[in-house]
Amino acid sequence: MAYKYITYEERERIGILTLNRPEKRNALGKAAELEMMDCFRKASEKRSVRVIIIRGNGPVFCSGHDKAEILNRPINDVREMFQTCVDMYALMHDIPQPIIAQVHGIAMAGGCHLVAGCDLAVAAEKGALFAMTGVKIGYNCSTPTVAVSRAIGQKKTLEMLFTGNFISAREALQYGLVNRVVPDEKLEEETWNLAKEIARYSLKVLGIGKQHFYQQIDMPERQAYHYAKELMSSQALWPDAVEGMTAMNEKREPIWPEE
């Protein structure tokens, strides 16, 4: 599949997906999200990368969904676009690779959703700003609320929904929307360093970590512990665990079976 709205490259077992609609402030839409889904699926199938970074080309990280695909369009067309959006976020959680948002500029509405929907996020201290701005155009940010509320909780999510105001990178860190805030000039370097740290490990183990996290998070505690117990028991027999523990005992770096 030839990409029109994104670019993708791989280096050192790290995938780099760049939103590439700077003239539209990297607005999302059905076609762009289908391209992203194709990229995620191929990365999951090929298993040539262990981490994926999402970044944006131009001054804005992502301005949300393209209003041209919403305004005065038939309801079924709008529904289909947002179904694609829902499917993309489900896929992002399903693939084994951790996904890191590298946020250099504004992430508003669906762009804030994209940050919250990634597994991790690194933000530029001065350039990164986050908001759910739907209220300002008479259009509640319903789909972003799903991911943002799970990242930052009820009160701050409601404040963002009701005001549409931007929060800074430091506030986003305080509320749990991002993992790290770094100087703007070090954003690419620090995001890469985080990706490299993760890419040292077994993709199979990274993948089960993602799967377990997203499945247990909404379970009652007893059910979550039962699920965790069964996973821990079965993983003890995996070649990855045998190799990892053996390597630790032998004081050497592990060689993961997938390699």
C-alpha positions, 0 to 999 in steps of 0.5 A: 500500500502506497502511503499518501498521508503518512511516511514510515521507516525502520531503523535499529528495530524501531519504526517511525511513523510520521503524520505527513499532512502539514498543509492540513496541520496533520489532520486525521481522516478515514484515508489517513487512519486506514494508512496507519492501520495498514502500517501497524498491521504490517509491523505486527506481522513482520515483527522487524521492529519492537517499538513504533514512534508516531511523530508529526511533520510541520509545526503541529503534531495533530489538529484532530479530524479533518472537518471536511469529512464531517461538516455537511456529510451524510451521517453514515459517512461520518459514522464510517469515518469514526468507526475507522477511528475506533478500529485503529485505536483497538489495533494500536492496543492489539499489536505487540509493539509499544507505540510512543507519541513524540509530541512537538507541537499542538495536539488538539481534539483527535490529536489529543486522542492520538497521544492518549491512545499511544502506550507512551508519550514524550512531549516538548516542554515549550512546543507541546500543547494539549486540548479537547477543543470540540466545545468551541465549535459546538461538537463534543470530543466524544471519541477522544474522551474515551482514551483521555479519561482513561489516562488522566481521570474524571475531573481534569477530563471534564474540565478539558471538555467543558472549557476547550482550553489547552494544557501545557506539557508540564500539566500533561505530565502532572495529570498522566497524559504524557510520560516525559517532558523534555527540552524542545531541542532534545525531543527527538533524541530523548524519544529515540533513547526511550525507544532504544531502551524498550527495543532491547527486550523480547517483542513477545514479552513486550506484546504480552505486557501490552495485552495483559495491561489493557485486558486487566485494567477494567477487570475486578481485582480478583479476576485481574489477579487470576488472569495475571497468575495464569499468564505468569505461570504459562510464561515461565515455560516460554523460551524467552523467560528461560533464556532471560533468567539463564542469561542473568544467572550466567551474567551475560546479555540474553539472546532472544529466541525471535532473533 
